[in-house]
Amino acid sequence: MRRMRSVAAVVVVIVAGHTLGLGALPGSAAAKPQARTVTIKNFKFSPSPLKVKAGSKVTVKNADSTTHTFTANKGAFDTGDIESGSSASVTIKKPGTFAYHCQIHNFMKGTIKAT
């Protein structure tokens, strides 16, 4: 009987937390998408690798003096040209590892790891 009360109390706490908008418990599978930023500076993407949850929006800020792109090697996303001082965003729709590059400067490369 005592064990059933303990389990019931835990269930009440979890349900109450979700009802109050507290979200998932730490380490639970119901992690929410994130808004993350990649900065282009000195012809490099930073951070790389970038770790995100599937469904996350990634904003790319171009802090260089020239135009760049943020293009997935296998076509999962492409910002097109990002002018100096501008930004663009993509959504990482599914889990996986996504290698990317700048189409204008092919030596610029990076990776996103989505879970």
Long-range contacts (C-beta under 8 A, 24 or more apart in sequence): 31-115, 33-57, 35-59, 37-61, 38-70, 38-110, 39-63, 40-64, 40-68, 40-70, 40-82, 40-102, 40-108, 43-105, 43-107, 43-108, 44-108, 45-70, 45-100, 45-102, 45-108, 45-109, 45-110, 48-109, 48-110, 48-111, 49-110, 49-111, 49-112, 49-113, 50-110, 50-111, 50-112, 50-113, 51-112, 51-113, 51-114, 51-115, 52-92, 52-112, 52-113, 52-114, 52-115, 53-114, 53-115, 54-92, 54-93, 54-94, 54-95, 54-114, 54-115, 55-91, 55-92, 55-93, 56-91, 56-92, 56-114, 57-89, 57-90, 57-91, 58-89, 58-90, 58-91, 58-92, 58-112, 59-87, 59-88, 59-89, 60-87, 60-88, 60-89, 60-90, 61-86, 61-87, 62-86, 62-87, 66-104, 67-104, 68-102, 68-104, 68-105, 68-108, 69-102, 69-103, 69-104, 70-100, 70-102, 71-100, 71-101, 71-102, 71-103, 72-98, 72-99, 72-100, 73-98, 73-99, 73-100, 73-101, 74-98, 74-99
